[in-house]
Amino acid sequence: LVLIAKNKSGIYNMAAHGHASFYELAKEVTKGLGVDSNIAIVPADGDAINKKDIATRPSKLVMQNKRLQSENLDFQRGWKESLHEYLNNPYFKNLFS
């Protein structure tokens, strides 16, 4: 909404701040959904998975909000805060109640 209000155009990458492995993300999702006591998330060796997969996957993906930062418009929050707000949506809460 800030970009629209400021009449901005073009391509902007917008990502939450911070970084996490896919393991950390999965752990946080189960925690946020309140199912962490029912589902065990076990870390996997990325090299072993890449040998079995057709596509090679990086150990982590990190986006940067360089354009937003250069224009003093980076108001993104941390990934955990954003994730928990998203998972707090009644849709998700109703799935596991």
C-alpha positions as CSV (number, residue, x, y, z in Angstrom):
1,L,0.0,0.0,0.0
2,V,2.9,2.3,0.7
3,L,4.2,1.8,-2.8
4,I,0.8,2.6,-4.3
5,A,0.4,5.7,-2.1
6,K,3.8,6.9,-3.2
7,N,3.0,6.2,-6.9
8,K,5.9,3.8,-7.2
9,S,6.3,1.5,-10.2
10,G,8.6,-1.3,-11.3
11,I,9.8,-4.4,-9.6
12,Y,10.2,-4.6,-5.8
13,N,11.3,-7.7,-3.9
14,M,9.5,-7.9,-0.6
15,A,10.5,-10.5,1.9
16,A,10.3,-10.8,5.7
17,H,13.5,-10.1,7.5
18,G,15.8,-12.8,8.9
19,H,16.6,-16.2,7.6
20,A,15.9,-19.9,8.4
21,S,16.6,-23.3,7.1
22,F,13.8,-25.3,5.7
23,Y,14.0,-27.4,9.0
24,E,13.6,-24.2,11.1
25,L,10.7,-23.1,9.0
26,A,8.9,-26.5,9.3
27,K,9.5,-26.5,13.1
28,E,8.0,-23.0,13.3
29,V,5.0,-23.9,11.2
30,T,4.1,-26.9,13.3
31,K,4.6,-24.7,16.4
32,G,2.4,-21.9,15.0
33,L,-0.4,-24.4,14.2
34,G,-0.2,-26.0,17.6
35,V,0.6,-29.4,16.2
36,D,4.3,-29.6,17.2
37,S,3.5,-32.2,19.9
38,N,1.8,-34.4,17.2
39,I,4.3,-34.1,14.4
40,A,8.1,-34.8,14.6
41,I,10.2,-32.6,12.3
42,V,13.5,-34.3,11.8
43,P,16.5,-32.6,10.1
44,A,17.6,-34.2,6.8
45,D,21.0,-34.1,5.2
46,G,20.6,-31.8,2.2
47,D,23.4,-33.6,0.3
48,A,21.6,-36.9,0.6
49,I,18.3,-35.4,-0.6
50,N,20.0,-33.6,-3.5
51,K,21.4,-37.0,-4.7
52,K,17.9,-38.5,-4.8
53,D,16.2,-35.4,-6.3
54,I,16.2,-34.4,-10.0
55,A,16.5,-30.8,-9.1
56,T,19.3,-29.5,-6.8
57,R,18.0,-27.4,-4.0
58,P,20.1,-24.8,-2.1
59,S,20.5,-25.2,1.6
60,K,18.8,-21.8,2.1
61,L,17.2,-19.0,0.1
62,V,17.5,-15.4,1.2
63,M,15.8,-12.5,-0.5
64,Q,16.9,-9.0,0.1
65,N,14.8,-5.9,-0.1
66,K,17.5,-3.8,-1.6
67,R,15.3,-1.5,-3.6
68,L,12.9,-0.9,-0.7
69,Q,15.9,-0.3,1.6
70,S,17.5,2.2,-0.9
71,E,14.3,4.1,-1.0
72,N,13.7,4.0,2.8
73,L,10.6,2.0,2.2
74,D,11.5,-1.3,3.9
75,F,8.8,-1.9,6.5
76,Q,8.9,-5.6,6.4
77,R,8.8,-7.5,9.7
78,G,10.7,-10.6,10.9
79,W,9.7,-13.9,9.2
80,K,8.6,-15.5,12.5
81,E,6.2,-12.7,13.3
82,S,4.8,-12.6,9.8
83,L,4.4,-16.4,9.7
84,H,2.6,-16.6,13.1
85,E,0.2,-13.8,12.0
86,Y,-0.5,-15.7,8.8
87,L,-1.0,-19.0,10.6
88,N,-3.3,-17.3,13.2
89,N,-5.9,-16.8,10.4
90,P,-9.1,-18.6,11.4
91,Y,-8.8,-20.8,8.3
92,F,-5.7,-22.5,9.7
93,K,-7.0,-22.5,13.3
94,N,-10.2,-24.3,12.2
95,L,-8.1,-27.0,10.4
96,F,-6.7,-28.3,13.7
97,S,-9.4,-27.5,16.3
